[in-house]
Amino acid sequence: MDRLIKTLQVYMYDQYDCPDVHEHDEESLVDDIIYALIQKNENRCPFKNYDCIGKCKFNLISCAQGLEIDCGREYEDIWRDFIGVDESEGSNE
């Protein structure tokens, strides 16, 4: 797993505006990846863009219009929900 984490760190540093490569725990790497996803997708909802509507637990009628996030939730919360990682889970190492 250490090799994968080191590889992801370098990839994130190279491809996105993420902090310098340094020792990460699992949670800080998840945070960096979510930050990069938000940076790349801006206000595009991952549920609308990558998956069918209806999988979001907070799906609202107004969500049916366009690809933008229009439910009022924080972008980070939406991406964590989409990926399936809860902030309270923390590291499983």
N, C-alpha and C positions, 0 to 999 in steps of 0.2 A: 504494500500500500504506500510505503514511503516513496517509491519510484513514481507512482502515479501522482501523488501530491506534488512532488518536485516538478514533474513534467507540466502539470496544470499551472503551477506557479509561474513557470517560465512562459508558458503559452499566454496566460492572462497578462503578464507584464508586456509581452511583445505585441499582442493584438489589441489591447484595450488600455485605457487610461486608469490603470490600477496601481496600487502602491508598489514600491520596489520589492524585488524578490527577497524574501527573508523567511525565517521559520514561521510557518503558519500552523495553527491548529485547525482541525476540520471545520469548525464554525466560522473562523475568519476567512477561510477559503470559500466556503459557501456564500458568505457576505460579498466577497469580491466577485464571484461569478454572477450573483444576482445584480450587483451594481453594473457589471458589464452588459447583462441582458437589458437592463433598463436603459443604459446608455445607447445601445444598439437599436432598440425598439421604440424608444421615447415613450409616447403615450398609447402605443398599440397594445391592446389586451391580448395576452397569450391564449386565453380560452377562445377568443374569436378568431385569432390568426392561425393558431396551430391545432386547435382541437374544436370539436363541435360544441355549440352552445348547449347548455343543459348540464355540463359537468361541473360548472362553477356552483359552489354551495350558496353563493350570494347573488345568483342570476336574477336580474330585474327585467321587467318588461322593456324598459328603455334600452337595455343592452342589445337589443336586436338591431339597432341602427349603427351601421358602420363598424370599423375596427377599433375605434378609440375607446380608452377606458373612460367610462361615463357613470360609474356607480358610486364615486366619491371615496372609494377605498384608497389606501396608500399603495403606490406601485410595488413597493417591496413586499407587502402583505399578499398582493395578488400573485406575484411570481413565486413566493414561498408556497402558497396554496396550490398553484399550478404544478410545481415541481414535486410537492408532497413532503416538504421539510418544514416542520414547525420550529419556530425559534426556541421554544421551551425544551425541544428534544436534546439540544446540545450535541456534543461529540459522543460517538459510540465506540471510541477506541478502548 
